[in-house]
Amino acid sequence: MLKRFLATPAEGVLGIRSPAFLLLVCAFWLAVLAGIRPLMLPDEGRYVGVAWEMLSSGDWLTPTLDGLPFFHKPPLFYWLTALALNLFGANGWAARSASTLAAMIAVVALHVFLRRHADKRLANLVVAVLVTQPLFFGGAQFANLDMLVAAMITLTILCGAHAVLSLERGQHYRAALASAYVFAALGVLAKGLIGFVLPGAILLAWLVVGKRYQVIRSLLPLRLILLFLVLVMPWFWWMEMSHGGFLDYFFVYHHFQRFAESGFNSAKPFWFYVPVLLLGTLPWSPWICRVFSRRFLQDTRQFAMRSLMVIWLVVVLAFFSWPSSKLVGYILPALPPLACLIADGFLVWLDDAQGANARACLGASLLAAVMLCSGLVLGVALRYPSSSRSLSAQVLPSFRPGDQIVMLDEYPYDLPFSLGAARNPWVVSDWNRSDLFAKDNWRRELYDAGQFDQVKMRDRLLFPDELSARACGHSGGALWVWGKRGWGSRYRYLRDQSIVFADDEATLWRVVDLHHDVNYCAEMPNSG
């Protein structure tokens, strides 16, 4: 009875005849839990905060952090997220919708490609494996750029491979090839040069391994190269014209020089992504062993498809393993080919004499994967602390969009988003500290952004001894001061009775009328 129960999910997935039904289930699965947890700091708070500023300011061209030009990444993620926030409001689902939508588009493209060039069973099983990999599932519900660029890379590869296979069969291929160029351009607008370098390297290696040398020239028509440049260049050109030095900062520093700096991101060993892939795709990853069976390796009819997936996986793994700077999300482009190889090996196993055992293992893995993905998201939602989300219920009734937020030696990226602030915060810190550039953090991000607009930098980034004069000159709304409890002793107006929220991490004071509360503003040289 148990064996029959475990086999049921596998048989159901393989036997689904309606692609629309399967993909609708996948979309629901990826989106249903996306909004139940708070934004995680720093990444989700940072990128959603930039999108919120874009929407609030009405400037859809220049990404800003605290109103200062923030050029770590291109604008595509911010555009999509700001649009979602505008349509659906400032909530977790809207904040993560760009990642969820990107994941689903990649799933649909992979399913369509495999149905066209392999078979229905493989297409169905691959998407089931892919959307239940914890790393992919989590990436689809994480508000940063990794899933978006992974999806654009996936779409570029699949459209390019479809164009190659169609060309070889004498079928129409130009629309697919044009689509590959469009998605490569979107990949550049999502995260930079990796958007076309990585899929281009994968497709080129696949063509060389398959000895398809004569096809290469047909894939590089001048009109599509011009199309790619027309889609990519305007934003970069406009940013350079508006903010001198942008191209050097974005391409030279953030694409090349940053990898030589050990402090930008935590350095990891060369083999870091191997355990990340194996652990992040449990319980599916152990079944990659089926790929090394004799029957799988000797099937020359499937060489084109399987060689594409192997090359895709190996190139992504090698590309991101080479630099010392590594983050978990970088490896997301390797998940579609890994899911394809695992599902392909399972089908070979299903078709041989031990098919019953394969169905039982497949059903058990699918159930375990669903439970693991759900458990991870629910666990994070219950345990992950989020001061900004927890304070919003208490603060929002008395917070007005025109009120001024002040951050004392802290920068909780999601605070303006959580409160719906219309003004950019004042950030108080020692901006001359010797370790400012020792590692990548919020201080360095704000300081670097300020170099592109030093007038706004002087307005937003304050030294500790400048705050009192600025506060005394403030009018038009309350001051909401966020920082460690110890800062209350440095400023006489941060009294205990002004505290509206406090937890183990920080305190929020509300100062309504500084002139009335404290009789020292007249002593300030710039009291206004």
C-alpha positions as CSV (number, residue, x, y, z in Angstrom):
1,M,0.0,0.0,0.0
2,L,2.8,2.5,0.9
3,K,4.7,1.6,-2.2
4,R,1.6,2.3,-4.3
5,F,1.0,5.6,-2.5
6,L,4.5,6.8,-3.1
7,A,4.3,5.9,-6.8
8,T,1.1,8.0,-7.3
9,P,2.8,11.5,-7.4
10,A,5.3,10.4,-10.0
11,E,2.7,8.7,-12.2
12,G,0.5,11.8,-11.9
13,V,3.2,14.2,-13.0
14,L,4.4,12.0,-15.9
15,G,0.8,11.4,-17.1
16,I,-0.4,15.1,-17.1
17,R,-1.6,15.8,-20.6
18,S,-2.4,19.5,-20.2
19,P,0.7,21.6,-20.1
20,A,-1.4,24.6,-19.0
21,F,-2.6,22.8,-15.9
22,L,0.9,21.6,-14.9
23,L,2.3,25.1,-15.3
24,L,-0.6,26.7,-13.5
25,V,0.1,24.4,-10.6
26,C,3.8,25.3,-10.7
27,A,2.9,29.0,-10.7
28,F,0.7,28.6,-7.7
29,W,3.4,26.6,-5.9
30,L,6.1,29.2,-6.5
31,A,3.9,32.2,-5.5
32,V,1.6,31.0,-2.7
33,L,4.2,31.4,0.2
34,A,6.1,34.3,-1.3
35,G,4.6,37.0,0.9
36,I,4.3,35.4,4.3
37,R,7.7,36.3,5.6
38,P,9.4,39.7,6.1
39,L,12.0,41.1,3.8
40,M,15.4,39.7,4.7
41,L,18.2,42.1,5.3
42,P,20.4,43.3,3.8
43,D,19.7,42.1,0.3
44,E,15.9,42.1,0.0
45,G,15.6,45.3,1.9
46,R,18.2,47.0,-0.3
47,Y,16.8,46.0,-3.7
48,V,13.2,46.5,-2.8
49,G,14.1,49.8,-1.1
50,V,15.7,51.0,-4.4
51,A,12.6,50.1,-6.3
52,W,10.4,51.9,-3.7
53,E,12.5,55.0,-4.1
54,M,12.2,54.8,-7.9
55,L,8.4,54.6,-7.5
56,S,8.2,57.3,-4.9
57,S,10.5,59.8,-6.7
58,G,9.0,59.2,-10.2
59,D,12.6,58.9,-11.6
60,W,12.4,55.5,-13.4
61,L,15.9,55.9,-15.0
62,T,18.3,56.4,-12.1
63,P,18.3,53.8,-9.3
64,T,18.9,55.5,-5.9
65,L,19.7,54.4,-2.4
66,D,18.7,57.1,0.1
67,G,18.1,59.4,-2.9
68,L,21.8,58.9,-4.1
69,P,22.6,57.3,-7.4
70,F,23.1,53.6,-6.8
71,F,24.9,51.9,-9.7
72,H,25.8,48.5,-8.3
73,K,23.3,46.9,-10.7
74,P,21.3,47.8,-13.8
75,P,17.6,48.8,-13.6
76,L,15.5,45.9,-14.9
77,F,14.8,44.4,-11.5
78,Y,13.9,47.8,-10.1
79,W,11.6,48.6,-13.0
80,L,9.7,45.3,-12.5
81,T,9.5,45.6,-8.8
82,A,8.4,49.3,-8.8
83,L,5.7,48.4,-11.3
84,A,4.5,45.6,-9.1
85,L,4.5,47.8,-6.0
86,N,2.5,50.4,-7.9
87,L,-0.1,47.9,-9.1
88,F,-0.4,45.7,-6.0
89,G,0.8,47.9,-3.1
90,A,3.8,47.7,-0.8
91,N,3.6,44.1,0.4
92,G,5.8,41.0,0.3
93,W,4.2,39.4,-2.7
94,A,4.6,42.5,-4.8
95,A,8.2,43.0,-3.6
96,R,9.1,39.5,-4.7
97,S,7.0,39.3,-7.8
98,A,9.9,40.0,-10.2
99,S,11.8,36.9,-8.9
100,T,8.6,34.8,-8.9
101,L,7.7,35.8,-12.4
102,A,11.2,35.3,-13.7
103,A,11.3,31.8,-12.2
104,M,8.0,30.9,-13.8
105,I,9.0,32.2,-17.2
106,A,12.1,30.0,-17.0
107,V,10.0,27.0,-16.1
108,V,7.6,27.6,-19.0
109,A,10.4,28.1,-21.5
110,L,12.2,24.9,-20.3
111,H,8.9,22.9,-20.6
112,V,8.2,24.2,-24.1
113,F,11.7,23.5,-25.3
114,L,11.7,19.9,-24.0
115,R,8.3,19.1,-25.4
116,R,9.5,20.3,-28.7
117,H,12.9,18.7,-28.8
118,A,12.6,15.7,-26.4
119,D,9.2,14.4,-25.2
120,K,6.2,15.2,-22.9
121,R,7.3,12.9,-20.0
122,L,10.7,14.5,-19.7
123,A,9.2,18.1,-20.0
124,N,6.7,17.3,-17.2
125,L,9.2,15.7,-14.9
126,V,11.9,18.4,-15.4
127,V,9.6,21.2,-14.3
128,A,8.4,19.1,-11.3
129,V,12.0,18.5,-10.2
130,L,13.1,22.1,-10.9
131,V,10.3,23.9,-8.9
132,T,10.7,21.6,-5.9
133,Q,14.5,22.1,-5.6
134,P,14.8,24.2,-2.4
135,L,17.4,26.5,-3.9
136,F,15.2,27.2,-6.9
137,F,12.1,27.5,-4.8
138,G,13.8,29.9,-2.4
139,G,15.3,31.9,-5.2
140,A,11.8,32.4,-6.8
141,Q,10.7,34.0,-3.5
142,F,13.8,36.1,-2.8
143,A,13.7,39.8,-3.8
144,N,17.1,40.2,-5.5
145,L,18.5,40.1,-9.0
146,D,19.8,36.5,-9.0
147,M,16.7,34.7,-10.2
148,L,15.9,37.4,-12.8
149,V,19.3,37.1,-14.4
150,A,19.2,33.3,-14.1
151,A,15.9,33.3,-16.0
152,M,17.3,35.6,-18.7
153,I,20.3,33.3,-19.1
154,T,18.1,30.3,-19.3
155,L,15.8,31.9,-21.9
156,T,18.8,33.0,-24.0
157,I,20.3,29.5,-24.0
158,L,17.0,27.8,-24.8
159,C,16.1,30.2,-27.6
160,G,19.6,29.9,-29.0
161,A,19.6,26.1,-28.9
162,H,16.1,26.0,-30.4
163,A,17.3,28.2,-33.3
164,V,20.3,25.9,-33.9
165,L,18.2,22.7,-33.9
166,S,15.6,24.3,-36.1
167,L,18.2,25.6,-38.6
168,E,19.7,22.1,-38.9
169,R,16.3,20.7,-39.7
170,G,15.5,23.3,-42.3
171,Q,12.8,24.9,-40.2
172,H,12.2,28.6,-39.4
173,Y,14.7,29.7,-36.8
174,R,15.0,33.5,-37.1
175,A,12.3,34.3,-34.6
176,A,13.9,32.1,-32.0
177,L,17.3,33.6,-32.7
178,A,15.9,37.1,-32.4
179,S,14.3,36.1,-29.1
180,A,17.7,34.9,-27.9
181,Y,19.2,38.3,-28.6
182,V,16.3,40.1,-26.8
183,F,16.7,37.9,-23.7
184,A,20.5,38.4,-23.7
185,A,19.9,42.2,-23.8
186,L,17.4,41.9,-20.9
187,G,20.1,39.8,-19.1
188,V,22.5,42.7,-19.4
189,L,19.8,45.1,-18.1
190,A,19.3,42.7,-15.2
191,K,22.9,42.3,-14.0
192,G,25.4,43.4,-16.6
193,L,27.8,41.6,-19.0
194,I,27.0,38.2,-17.6
195,G,23.7,38.4,-19.3
196,F,25.2,37.6,-22.7
197,V,28.8,36.4,-21.9
198,L,27.6,33.3,-20.0
199,P,24.9,32.0,-22.4
200,G,27.1,32.9,-25.3
201,A,30.0,30.8,-23.9
202,I,27.6,27.9,-23.2
203,L,26.1,27.9,-26.7
204,L,29.6,28.3,-28.3
205,A,31.0,25.4,-26.3
206,W,27.9,23.3,-27.3
207,L,28.4,24.1,-31.0
208,V,32.1,23.2,-30.9
209,V,31.5,19.9,-29.0
210,G,28.9,19.0,-31.5
211,K,31.1,20.1,-34.4
212,R,28.5,22.5,-35.7
213,Y,31.0,25.0,-36.9
214,Q,29.0,25.9,-40.0
215,V,26.1,27.1,-37.9
216,I,28.1,29.7,-36.0
217,R,28.1,32.4,-38.7
218,S,24.3,32.1,-39.2
219,L,23.8,32.9,-35.5
220,L,25.6,36.3,-35.7
221,P,23.6,38.4,-38.2
222,L,24.5,42.1,-38.1
223,R,20.8,43.2,-37.7
224,L,20.4,41.2,-34.5
225,I,23.7,42.5,-33.1
226,L,22.4,46.0,-33.8
227,L,19.1,45.0,-32.1
228,F,21.0,43.9,-29.0
229,L,22.9,47.2,-28.9
230,V,19.7,49.3,-29.4
231,L,18.1,47.6,-26.4
232,V,21.1,47.8,-24.2
233,M,23.0,51.0,-24.9
234,P,20.5,53.8,-24.3
235,W,20.3,53.3,-20.5
236,F,24.0,53.0,-20.1
237,W,24.7,55.9,-22.4
238,W,22.2,58.1,-20.5
239,M,23.7,57.2,-17.1
240,E,27.2,58.2,-18.3
241,M,25.9,61.5,-19.7
242,S,24.1,62.2,-16.5
243,H,26.7,60.9,-14.1
244,G,30.2,61.2,-15.3
245,G,32.4,58.2,-14.4
246,F,29.4,55.8,-14.4
247,L,30.8,53.4,-17.1
248,D,34.1,53.1,-15.3
249,Y,32.4,52.5,-12.0
250,F,29.9,50.0,-13.3
251,F,32.0,48.0,-15.7
252,V,35.6,48.3,-14.6
253,Y,35.1,48.2,-10.9
254,H,31.9,46.1,-10.4
255,H,32.6,43.6,-13.2
256,F,36.3,43.1,-12.8
257,Q,38.1,44.9,-10.0
258,R,35.7,43.8,-7.3
259,F,36.7,40.2,-7.8
260,A,40.2,41.0,-6.7
261,E,39.0,42.6,-3.5
262,S,38.6,40.2,-0.7
263,G,36.4,42.5,1.3
264,F,33.7,43.0,-1.3
265,N,32.0,39.7,-0.7
266,S,33.1,36.9,1.5
267,A,35.8,34.8,-0.2
268,K,35.1,31.1,-0.6
269,P,37.2,28.2,-1.8
270,F,37.0,27.0,-5.4
271,W,34.8,24.0,-4.6
272,F,32.2,26.1,-2.7
273,Y,29.4,25.6,-5.2
274,V,29.6,21.8,-5.3
275,P,28.2,21.3,-1.8
276,V,25.8,24.3,-2.4
277,L,24.3,22.5,-5.4
278,L,24.2,19.1,-3.7
279,L,22.6,20.5,-0.5
280,G,20.4,23.1,-2.2
281,T,18.8,20.6,-4.5
282,L,18.0,17.9,-2.0
283,P,16.3,15.4,-2.1
284,W,16.9,15.3,-5.9
285,S,20.7,15.7,-6.0
286,P,21.7,12.1,-5.1
287,W,19.8,10.9,-8.2
288,I,22.4,12.6,-10.4
289,C,24.2,9.3,-10.1
290,R,21.7,7.8,-12.7
291,V,23.4,10.0,-15.3
292,F,26.5,7.8,-15.1
293,S,24.7,4.6,-16.1
294,R,25.9,2.9,-19.2
295,R,22.5,3.1,-20.9
296,F,22.3,6.9,-20.3
297,L,25.8,7.6,-21.6
298,Q,25.6,5.3,-24.7
299,D,22.4,6.7,-26.1
300,T,23.7,8.7,-29.1
301,R,20.2,9.7,-30.2
302,Q,20.0,12.1,-27.1
303,F,23.5,13.4,-27.5
304,A,22.5,16.9,-28.6
305,M,20.1,17.5,-25.7
306,R,22.2,15.8,-23.0
307,S,25.5,17.5,-24.2
308,L,23.7,20.9,-24.0
309,M,22.7,20.2,-20.4
310,V,26.1,18.9,-19.3
311,I,27.9,21.8,-20.9
312,W,25.5,24.3,-19.5
313,L,25.9,22.9,-16.0
314,V,29.7,22.6,-16.2
315,V,30.3,26.1,-17.7
316,V,28.1,27.8,-15.0
317,L,29.8,25.9,-12.2
318,A,33.3,26.7,-13.5
319,F,32.5,30.4,-14.3
320,F,31.3,31.2,-10.8
321,S,33.8,29.0,-9.1
322,W,36.8,30.8,-10.6
323,P,36.6,34.2,-8.7
324,S,37.1,34.2,-4.9
325,S,34.0,36.3,-4.4
326,K,31.0,33.9,-4.1
327,L,27.4,34.2,-3.1
328,V,24.9,31.3,-3.0
329,G,22.5,32.9,-5.5
330,Y,25.1,33.2,-8.2
331,I,24.7,29.5,-9.0
332,L,21.0,29.6,-9.9
333,P,21.6,29.4,-13.7
334,A,22.9,25.8,-13.1
335,L,19.6,24.6,-11.7
336,P,17.7,24.1,-14.9
337,P,20.3,21.8,-16.6
338,L,20.8,19.9,-13.3
339,A,17.0,19.3,-13.1
340,C,17.0,18.1,-16.7
341,L,19.8,15.6,-16.2
342,I,18.3,14.3,-13.0
343,A,14.8,13.8,-14.6
344,D,16.4,12.3,-17.8
345,G,18.3,9.8,-15.7
346,F,15.1,8.9,-13.8
347,L,13.2,8.2,-17.1
348,V,15.9,5.9,-18.3
349,W,15.6,4.0,-15.0
350,L,11.8,4.0,-15.3
351,D,12.0,2.4,-18.7
352,D,14.2,-0.5,-17.7
353,A,13.4,-3.6,-15.8
354,Q,13.4,-1.8,-12.4
355,G,10.8,0.7,-13.3
356,A,8.7,0.0,-10.2
357,N,11.6,0.8,-7.9
358,A,12.2,4.0,-9.9
359,R,8.6,5.1,-9.6
360,A,8.7,4.5,-5.8
361,C,11.9,6.5,-5.4
362,L,10.6,9.3,-7.7
363,G,7.3,9.6,-5.7
364,A,9.1,9.6,-2.4
365,S,11.6,12.3,-3.6
366,L,8.8,14.5,-4.9
367,L,6.9,14.3,-1.6
368,A,10.0,14.9,0.4
369,A,10.9,17.9,-1.8
370,V,7.5,19.5,-1.3
371,M,7.7,19.1,2.4
372,L,11.3,20.4,2.6
373,C,10.6,23.5,0.5
374,S,7.5,24.4,2.5
375,G,9.2,23.7,5.8
376,L,12.1,25.9,4.9
377,V,10.0,28.9,4.0
378,L,7.7,28.5,7.0
379,G,10.7,28.1,9.3
380,V,12.3,31.3,8.0
381,A,9.0,33.2,8.3
382,L,8.6,32.1,12.0
383,R,12.2,32.6,13.1
384,Y,13.7,35.4,11.0
385,P,13.7,38.7,13.0
386,S,12.5,41.8,11.2
387,S,12.4,45.0,13.2
388,S,10.9,47.0,10.3
389,R,8.0,44.7,9.8
390,S,7.3,44.2,13.5
391,L,7.3,47.9,14.2
392,S,5.0,48.9,11.3
393,A,1.8,47.9,13.0
394,Q,2.6,50.2,15.9
395,V,4.1,53.1,14.0
396,L,2.0,53.3,10.8
397,P,-1.1,54.9,12.4
398,S,0.9,57.9,13.5
399,F,3.5,58.1,10.7
400,R,2.9,60.6,7.9
401,P,4.6,60.3,4.5
402,G,6.2,63.7,5.0
403,D,7.8,62.8,8.3
404,Q,11.6,62.6,8.4
405,I,13.4,59.4,9.3
406,V,16.8,59.7,11.0
407,M,19.1,56.6,11.2
408,L,21.9,56.7,13.8
409,D,24.9,54.6,12.7
410,E,22.4,52.1,11.2
411,Y,20.8,51.6,7.8
412,P,17.8,49.3,7.9
413,Y,17.2,49.2,4.2
414,D,13.5,48.3,4.4
415,L,12.5,50.9,7.0
416,P,11.4,53.6,4.4
417,F,9.5,50.9,2.4
418,S,7.8,49.5,5.5
419,L,6.7,53.0,6.6
420,G,5.9,54.3,3.1
421,A,8.2,57.3,3.6
422,A,8.2,60.0,1.0
423,R,11.4,61.7,2.3
424,N,14.9,60.2,2.1
425,P,16.4,59.4,5.5
426,W,19.2,61.4,7.2
427,V,21.9,58.9,8.0
428,V,24.2,59.8,10.8
429,S,27.7,58.2,11.0
430,D,31.4,58.9,11.0
431,W,32.0,59.2,7.3
432,N,35.7,59.8,7.8
433,R,36.3,56.5,9.6
434,S,39.5,54.7,8.5
435,D,37.8,51.4,7.8
436,L,35.1,52.8,5.5
437,F,36.5,51.0,2.5
438,A,37.8,47.9,4.3
439,K,34.7,45.9,3.4
440,D,31.5,46.2,1.5
441,N,28.7,47.4,3.7
442,W,25.9,50.0,3.9
443,R,28.3,52.8,4.7
444,R,30.4,52.1,1.6
445,E,27.4,51.8,-0.6
446,L,26.0,55.1,0.5
447,Y,29.4,56.9,0.3
448,D,30.1,55.5,-3.2
449,A,26.6,56.5,-4.3
450,G,27.2,60.0,-2.9
451,Q,30.2,60.5,-5.1
452,F,27.8,60.8,-8.1
453,D,25.7,63.6,-6.4
454,Q,27.7,65.3,-3.7
455,V,25.0,68.0,-3.1
456,K,22.5,65.4,-2.1
457,M,25.2,63.5,-0.2
458,R,25.8,66.5,2.1
459,D,22.0,66.7,2.7
460,R,21.6,63.0,3.5
461,L,24.8,61.8,5.1
462,L,25.5,63.6,8.4
463,F,28.2,63.5,11.0
464,P,27.1,63.0,14.6
465,D,27.8,66.6,15.6
466,E,25.7,67.9,12.7
467,L,22.4,66.2,13.7
468,S,21.2,68.6,16.5
469,A,21.5,71.7,14.3
470,R,19.7,69.9,11.5
471,A,17.0,68.7,13.8
472,C,16.5,72.2,15.2
473,G,16.1,73.6,11.7
474,H,13.6,70.9,10.7
475,S,9.9,71.7,10.3
476,G,6.9,70.2,8.6
477,G,6.7,66.8,10.3
478,A,7.9,64.6,13.1
479,L,11.4,63.2,13.4
480,W,11.6,59.4,13.6
481,V,15.0,58.5,15.0
482,W,16.2,54.9,14.6
483,G,19.3,53.6,16.4
484,K,20.9,51.8,19.3
485,R,19.4,52.7,22.7
486,G,22.8,54.1,23.8
487,W,22.4,57.0,21.3
488,G,19.8,58.5,23.6
489,S,22.4,59.8,25.9
490,R,24.2,61.7,23.1
491,Y,21.1,63.8,22.2
492,R,19.0,65.3,25.0
493,Y,15.8,65.2,22.9
494,L,15.9,61.4,22.6
495,R,14.2,60.8,25.9
496,D,12.6,57.6,27.1
497,Q,9.1,59.0,26.9
498,S,9.7,59.6,23.1
499,I,10.3,55.9,22.4
500,V,7.6,54.4,20.3
501,F,9.3,51.0,19.6
502,A,12.2,49.1,21.0
503,D,13.6,45.6,20.6
504,D,16.9,43.8,21.2
505,E,18.4,45.4,18.1
506,A,17.4,49.1,18.1
507,T,15.1,51.8,19.3
508,L,12.7,54.2,17.5
509,W,12.1,57.7,19.0
510,R,9.4,60.1,17.8
511,V,10.3,63.8,18.2
512,V,7.3,66.0,17.3
513,D,8.3,69.5,18.2
514,L,12.0,69.9,19.1
515,H,11.7,73.6,19.9
516,H,8.9,72.9,22.4
517,D,10.5,69.8,23.9
518,V,14.0,71.1,24.5
519,N,15.1,74.6,25.2
520,Y,18.5,74.6,23.5
521,C,17.8,75.1,19.8
522,A,18.6,78.8,20.2
523,E,22.1,77.7,21.0
524,M,22.5,75.9,17.7
525,P,24.4,78.0,15.1
526,N,22.2,76.7,12.3
527,S,18.9,76.4,14.2
528,G,17.0,78.0,11.3
